Amino acid sequence: MKLTQKIRIKPTTEQSKVLWVLSEKCRLIYNFALKERMYAWDIDNEYVSYNKQQNDLPKLKQEYPEYK
């Protein structure tokens, strides 16, 4: 059974730049969240839940307006 279909896109140069910047921002947010979880587990043996990190996102967006 085929559940997905690959579609090849051909973005313009400007669109490629926007996609690259967006993917970099997503990567940085993901890595920040992962580091927070790893640090909390290594130092305090505490689990940081997805919901806690999701609720912290608005504060992060206020601190760094480029992530809005």
N, CA, C and O atoms as a MOPAC input file, in Angstrom:
PM7 MOZYME 1SCF
protein

 N      0.84000 1    -1.16400 1     0.00000 1
 C      0.00000 1     0.00000 1     0.00000 1
 C      0.89800 1     1.24500 1     0.00000 1
 O      1.85600 1     1.32800 1     0.76900 1
 N      0.58800 1     2.17800 1    -0.84100 1
 C      1.36800 1     3.40000 1    -0.95500 1
 C      0.70200 1     4.50300 1    -0.12600 1
 O     -0.41700 1     4.91900 1    -0.42700 1
 N      1.38700 1     4.97200 1     0.91000 1
 C      0.81200 1     5.98200 1     1.79200 1
 C      1.27800 1     7.39100 1     1.47100 1
 O      0.60700 1     8.36200 1     1.82200 1
 N      2.39900 1     7.51200 1     0.81900 1
 C      2.91800 1     8.83400 1     0.48700 1
 C      3.28500 1     8.90200 1    -0.98200 1
 O      3.47500 1     7.88500 1    -1.65000 1
 N      3.37700 1    10.10100 1    -1.45300 1
 C      3.79700 1    10.30800 1    -2.82800 1
 C      4.81400 1    11.43700 1    -2.83200 1
 O      4.56400 1    12.51000 1    -2.28500 1
 N      5.95300 1    11.19300 1    -3.44600 1
 C      6.98500 1    12.21300 1    -3.53500 1
 C      6.66700 1    13.14000 1    -4.69100 1
 O      6.36900 1    12.70500 1    -5.80300 1
 N      6.73800 1    14.42600 1    -4.39700 1
 C      6.50400 1    15.43100 1    -5.42400 1
 C      7.74600 1    16.29700 1    -5.50800 1
 O      8.18500 1    16.85900 1    -4.50500 1
 N      8.29400 1    16.40200 1    -6.66100 1
 C      9.49600 1    17.20200 1    -6.85900 1
 C      9.09100 1    18.64800 1    -7.10900 1
 O      8.30400 1    18.93900 1    -8.00900 1
 N      9.63600 1    19.54100 1    -6.30500 1
 C      9.34700 1    20.95600 1    -6.50300 1
 C     10.56500 1    21.63100 1    -7.12400 1
 O     11.69900 1    21.18700 1    -6.94500 1
 N     10.31500 1    22.68200 1    -7.83500 1
 C     11.40000 1    23.43300 1    -8.46000 1
 C     11.28600 1    24.89700 1    -8.04400 1
 O     10.77800 1    25.72900 1    -8.79500 1
 N     11.76600 1    25.20100 1    -6.83300 1
 C     11.63800 1    26.58200 1    -6.35900 1
 C     12.60200 1    27.52200 1    -7.08500 1
 O     13.65000 1    27.12000 1    -7.59100 1
 N     12.20000 1    28.77500 1    -7.11100 1
 C     13.08900 1    29.79300 1    -7.67100 1
 C     14.22300 1    30.02700 1    -6.67800 1
 O     14.20900 1    29.48400 1    -5.57300 1
 N     15.19000 1    30.82500 1    -7.06700 1
 C     16.32000 1    31.11500 1    -6.18400 1
 C     15.84800 1    31.79000 1    -4.90800 1
 O     16.31200 1    31.45700 1    -3.81700 1
 N     14.93000 1    32.73500 1    -5.04000 1
 C     14.41000 1    33.44200 1    -3.86700 1
 C     13.64300 1    32.49000 1    -2.95300 1
 O     13.79200 1    32.54800 1    -1.73300 1
 N     12.83600 1    31.62500 1    -3.52800 1
 C     12.09300 1    30.65300 1    -2.73900 1
 C     13.03000 1    29.67500 1    -2.04100 1
 O     12.77400 1    29.26500 1    -0.90900 1
 N     14.10400 1    29.30400 1    -2.70600 1
 C     15.09100 1    28.40300 1    -2.10200 1
 C     15.72200 1    29.03700 1    -0.87100 1
 O     15.93200 1    28.37000 1     0.14200 1
 N     16.01900 1    30.31400 1    -0.96400 1
 C     16.60000 1    31.01000 1     0.18700 1
 C     15.62800 1    31.04600 1     1.35600 1
 O     16.01800 1    30.82200 1     2.50100 1
 N     14.36300 1    31.32800 1     1.06800 1
 C     13.34600 1    31.36800 1     2.12500 1
 C     13.19200 1    29.98300 1     2.75100 1
 O     13.11500 1    29.86900 1     3.97400 1
 N     13.14600 1    28.94900 1     1.94600 1
 C     13.03400 1    27.58100 1     2.46800 1
 C     14.23900 1    27.20500 1     3.32300 1
 O     14.09700 1    26.53700 1     4.34800 1
 N     15.41200 1    27.63300 1     2.90200 1
 C     16.62600 1    27.33600 1     3.65700 1
 C     16.60000 1    28.02300 1     5.02300 1
 O     16.91600 1    27.40500 1     6.04000 1
 N     16.22200 1    29.30500 1     5.04200 1
 C     16.15400 1    30.05000 1     6.31000 1
 C     15.12000 1    29.41900 1     7.23500 1
 O     15.36400 1    29.26700 1     8.43200 1
 N     13.98000 1    29.05600 1     6.69000 1
 C     12.93200 1    28.43100 1     7.48900 1
 C     13.38900 1    27.09800 1     8.07600 1
 O     13.14100 1    26.81200 1     9.24700 1
 N     14.04900 1    26.29400 1     7.26600 1
 C     14.52200 1    24.99700 1     7.77100 1
 C     15.60500 1    25.17700 1     8.83500 1
 O     15.67800 1    24.39100 1     9.78000 1
 N     16.43400 1    26.18700 1     8.69200 1
 C     17.45300 1    26.46200 1     9.70800 1
 C     16.81300 1    26.86200 1    11.03700 1
 O     17.24100 1    26.40500 1    12.09600 1
 N     15.79400 1    27.70800 1    10.98000 1
 C     15.10700 1    28.12800 1    12.20600 1
 C     14.42900 1    26.95300 1    12.88300 1
 O     14.47300 1    26.82300 1    14.10700 1
 N     13.80100 1    26.09700 1    12.09100 1
 C     13.16700 1    24.89800 1    12.65600 1
 C     14.20300 1    23.98000 1    13.29400 1
 O     13.97100 1    23.41700 1    14.36400 1
 N     15.33200 1    23.83600 1    12.63700 1
 C     16.41400 1    22.99600 1    13.16700 1
 C     16.92200 1    23.54200 1    14.49100 1
 O     17.15000 1    22.78000 1    15.43100 1
 N     17.10200 1    24.85600 1    14.57400 1
 C     17.60100 1    25.46600 1    15.80000 1
 C     16.61800 1    25.31200 1    16.95300 1
 O     17.02600 1    25.03300 1    18.08100 1
 N     15.33400 1    25.48800 1    16.68200 1
 C     14.32600 1    25.31600 1    17.73600 1
 C     14.30300 1    23.86900 1    18.21200 1
 O     14.23700 1    23.60800 1    19.41400 1
 N     14.35700 1    22.92700 1    17.27100 1
 C     14.35700 1    21.51000 1    17.63900 1
 C     15.58200 1    21.17500 1    18.49400 1
 O     15.46600 1    20.51000 1    19.52400 1
 N     16.74400 1    21.63700 1    18.06300 1
 C     17.96700 1    21.33900 1    18.81300 1
 C     17.96300 1    22.00100 1    20.18400 1
 O     18.46800 1    21.42400 1    21.14700 1
 N     17.39800 1    23.20800 1    20.28800 1
 C     17.27600 1    23.86900 1    21.57700 1
 C     16.40200 1    23.04100 1    22.52400 1
 O     16.75100 1    22.84500 1    23.68800 1
 N     15.27000 1    22.56100 1    22.01900 1
 C     14.36600 1    21.75400 1    22.83900 1
 C     15.02300 1    20.43800 1    23.25000 1
 O     14.87700 1    19.99400 1    24.38900 1
 N     15.74100 1    19.82300 1    22.32500 1
 C     16.42800 1    18.57400 1    22.63700 1
 C     17.49600 1    18.78500 1    23.69600 1
 O     17.64600 1    17.97200 1    24.60800 1
 N     18.24100 1    19.88200 1    23.57400 1
 C     19.27500 1    20.16800 1    24.55800 1
 C     18.66600 1    20.41800 1    25.93000 1
 O     19.22100 1    19.99400 1    26.94400 1
 N     17.52500 1    21.10500 1    25.96800 1
 C     16.84400 1    21.34800 1    27.24000 1
 C     16.45300 1    20.03200 1    27.90100 1
 O     16.62700 1    19.86300 1    29.10800 1
 N     15.92300 1    19.09900 1    27.10900 1
 C     15.53200 1    17.79500 1    27.65500 1
 C     16.73800 1    17.00700 1    28.15700 1
 O     16.70200 1    16.41700 1    29.23600 1
 N     17.80300 1    17.00500 1    27.36200 1
 C     18.99700 1    16.25400 1    27.74900 1
 C     19.63100 1    16.84800 1    29.00500 1
 O     20.05100 1    16.11200 1    29.89800 1
 N     19.70000 1    18.16800 1    29.07500 1
 C     20.29600 1    18.84000 1    30.22800 1
 C     19.48700 1    18.54600 1    31.49000 1
 O     20.05600 1    18.24600 1    32.53900 1
 N     18.16100 1    18.63300 1    31.38500 1
 C     17.31400 1    18.36900 1    32.55300 1
 C     17.48000 1    16.93000 1    33.02800 1
 O     17.49300 1    16.66900 1    34.23100 1
 N     17.60500 1    16.00400 1    32.09600 1
 C     17.75300 1    14.60000 1    32.48300 1
 C     19.12900 1    14.33700 1    33.09000 1
 O     19.23100 1    13.63000 1    34.09200 1
 N     20.18900 1    14.89600 1    32.50100 1
 C     21.54300 1    14.65500 1    32.99300 1
 C     21.78400 1    15.29500 1    34.35600 1
 O     22.39900 1    14.68300 1    35.22800 1
 N     21.30900 1    16.50600 1    34.54100 1
 C     21.59300 1    17.24000 1    35.76700 1
 C     20.62400 1    16.88300 1    36.88900 1
 O     21.04800 1    16.55000 1    37.99600 1
 N     19.32100 1    16.95200 1    36.60500 1
 C     18.31600 1    16.80900 1    37.66700 1
 C     17.55300 1    15.49000 1    37.62800 1
 O     16.71200 1    15.23800 1    38.49100 1
 N     17.83500 1    14.64700 1    36.64000 1
 C     17.06400 1    13.41700 1    36.44000 1
 C     15.56900 1    13.70800 1    36.34100 1
 O     14.74300 1    12.95100 1    36.85200 1
 N     15.23500 1    14.80600 1    35.68300 1
 C     13.84800 1    15.19700 1    35.48600 1
 C     13.46900 1    15.03900 1    34.02300 1
 O     14.30100 1    15.17300 1    33.12600 1
 N     12.21300 1    14.75600 1    33.80900 1
 C     11.68500 1    14.62400 1    32.45800 1
 C     11.01500 1    15.93800 1    32.06500 1
 O     10.17800 1    16.45100 1    32.80900 1
 N     11.36900 1    16.48000 1    30.92000 1
 C     10.73200 1    17.68400 1    30.39800 1
 C      9.72400 1    17.23600 1    29.34700 1
 O     10.09200 1    16.62700 1    28.34300 1
 N      8.46600 1    17.53700 1    29.58100 1
 C      7.42600 1    17.05300 1    28.67900 1
 C      7.27900 1    17.94700 1    27.45700 1
 O      7.72500 1    19.09400 1    27.43500 1
 N      6.64600 1    17.38900 1    26.45600 1
 C      6.35600 1    18.13500 1    25.23600 1
 C      5.45500 1    19.32300 1    25.55000 1
 O      5.65200 1    20.41700 1    25.02100 1
 N      4.45900 1    19.10000 1    26.41800 1
 C      3.51800 1    20.16400 1    26.75400 1
 C      4.21000 1    21.33900 1    27.43100 1
 O      3.86500 1    22.49200 1    27.17000 1
 N      5.17300 1    21.06800 1    28.28700 1
 C      5.91200 1    22.14000 1    28.94100 1
 C      6.68000 1    22.95300 1    27.90200 1
 O      6.66500 1    24.18400 1    27.93300 1
 N      7.34000 1    22.27000 1    26.99600 1
 C      8.10200 1    22.97200 1    25.96900 1
 C      7.17400 1    23.73200 1    25.02400 1
 O      7.51100 1    24.82400 1    24.56500 1
 N      6.02200 1    23.16500 1    24.73600 1
 C      5.05700 1    23.83900 1    23.88300 1
 C      4.54700 1    25.10800 1    24.55800 1
 O      4.36400 1    26.13000 1    23.89700 1
 N      4.31800 1    25.05000 1    25.85400 1
 C      3.84600 1    26.22300 1    26.58600 1
 C      4.93400 1    27.27600 1    26.74300 1
 O      4.62500 1    28.44900 1    26.94800 1
 N      6.19900 1    26.88100 1    26.65100 1
 C      7.31000 1    27.83200 1    26.73900 1
 C      7.59200 1    28.53700 1    25.41300 1
 O      8.31800 1    29.53000 1    25.38900 1
 N      7.03500 1    28.04600 1    24.32700 1
 C      7.30500 1    28.63100 1    23.01200 1
 C      6.92500 1    30.10800 1    22.90000 1
 O      7.70000 1    30.87500 1    22.32800 1
 N      5.76700 1    30.54800 1    23.41900 1
 C      5.44600 1    31.97700 1    23.31000 1
 C      6.49600 1    32.87300 1    23.97500 1
 O      6.79300 1    33.95400 1    23.46700 1
 N      7.05400 1    32.43800 1    25.09700 1
 C      8.11400 1    33.21400 1    25.75400 1
 C      9.35400 1    33.27900 1    24.87100 1
 O      9.99900 1    34.32100 1    24.75800 1
 N      9.67200 1    32.15900 1    24.25100 1
 C     10.82200 1    32.10600 1    23.35500 1
 C     10.61400 1    33.02900 1    22.16200 1
 O     11.55000 1    33.69200 1    21.71400 1
 N      9.38700 1    33.07200 1    21.64900 1
 C      9.08500 1    33.93600 1    20.51300 1
 C      9.16500 1    35.41300 1    20.89300 1
 O      9.52500 1    36.24800 1    20.06300 1
 N      8.83200 1    35.73700 1    22.13800 1
 C      8.96500 1    37.11700 1    22.59800 1
 C     10.41900 1    37.51200 1    22.72600 1
 O     10.80200 1    38.63600 1    22.40000 1
 N     11.22900 1    36.57900 1    23.20400 1
 C     12.65900 1    36.83900 1    23.36300 1
 C     13.35500 1    36.97800 1    22.02000 1
 O     14.23800 1    37.81900 1    21.85100 1
 N     12.95000 1    36.14800 1    21.06800 1
 C     13.56600 1    36.13800 1    19.74200 1
 C     12.48400 1    36.37700 1    18.68800 1
 O     11.88000 1    35.41900 1    18.20500 1
 N     12.23000 1    37.62600 1    18.32600 1
 C     11.12800 1    37.94600 1    17.41900 1
 C     11.25700 1    37.33000 1    16.02100 1
 O     10.25600 1    37.23000 1    15.31200 1
 N     12.43600 1    36.92200 1    15.61400 1
 C     12.57500 1    36.33000 1    14.28200 1
 C     11.90500 1    34.97000 1    14.17700 1
 O     11.77400 1    34.43600 1    13.07500 1
 N     11.47400 1    34.39100 1    15.31000 1
 C     10.81000 1    33.08200 1    15.29900 1
 C      9.29400 1    33.19000 1    15.27000 1
 O      8.60500 1    32.17600 1    15.37700 1
 N      8.76200 1    34.39200 1    15.12700 1
 C      7.29500 1    34.54200 1    15.08400 1
 C      6.73600 1    34.03200 1    13.79000 1
 O      5.52400 1    34.07800 1    13.58000 1

